[in-house]
Amino acid sequence: MIRSLSRRNLLSSLAAIPAVALLAACSDSGEKAEAQDVKPAAPSDPTKPAEPAKPAAPAAAKAPEAQGTVDMTAVLKPGALPDMQLGKDDAKVTIVEYASMTCPHCAHFAETTFPELKTKYIDTGKARYILREFPFDPSAEAGFMLARCSKENYFPMVDVLFRQQANWVGVNNTKDALLQIAKLAGFTQESFEACLTDQKLLDDVRSVQKRGADEFKVDSTPTFFINGKTYKGAMSIAEMSAIIDPLL
């Protein structure tokens, strides 16, 4: 459960967040690969020249196993905050991601998988993508609040905060680090503090998180709901494609 913080101490709390606070709730989708049995090569015939090795064909990615199912009609009902969406409403595939701004696995997905997911499926009208806030700590709450205050620049702000995660998560003074990033995005000192002292926005962000946990059993990030199936952990574009392609 997220510790309740009032608007009076959210800003001050950002100045002293433990470096590893609450990041354990992030999950990792990867399983350790098992070593393959290796057999020694047969000795070559010295009377015949060796043939050049042929490159192995890339193995097709296997779709990760779903961790459960969910009623997408219920998932897509409006919540405390309007959904932030990319893609067409009538796309055949709907992807809802619950993420935390301080989760390293969420940042890894945002940097390594999402750009190609957007190009291959979202921009082409095949899928729509919805990002929902699931903060585990005050720093993540602040990051999402700044993204919401960016209005039409919500997704660019999220992208910057994920890419700059190492520069503001777990540092000595998170408030100052976030302020420097926010200024590059057009915030002033005044608009920055006004955003992070907006009690209604803070309550709404927490409400999105609480609804995800209570109604849809989200307990780690990133968690994805894709056309009624639940997937936990950051996935590669090959894994995402293996899930999405059969749905098209």
Salt bridges, closest charged atoms under 4 A:
ASP83 OD1 - ARG132 NE 2.89
ASP89 OD1 - ARG128 NH1 3.88
ASP123 OD1 - LYS118 NZ 3.03
GLU133 OE2 - ARG148 NE 2.66
GLU141 OE2 - ARG206 NE 2.86
ASP159 OD1 - ARG163 NE 3.06
GLU193 OE2 - LYS175 NZ 3.99
ASP204 OD2 - LYS200 NZ 2.81
ASP214 OD2 - LYS210 NZ 2.55
GLU215 OE1 - ARG211 NE 3.55
ASP219 OD1 - LYS232 NZ 2.89
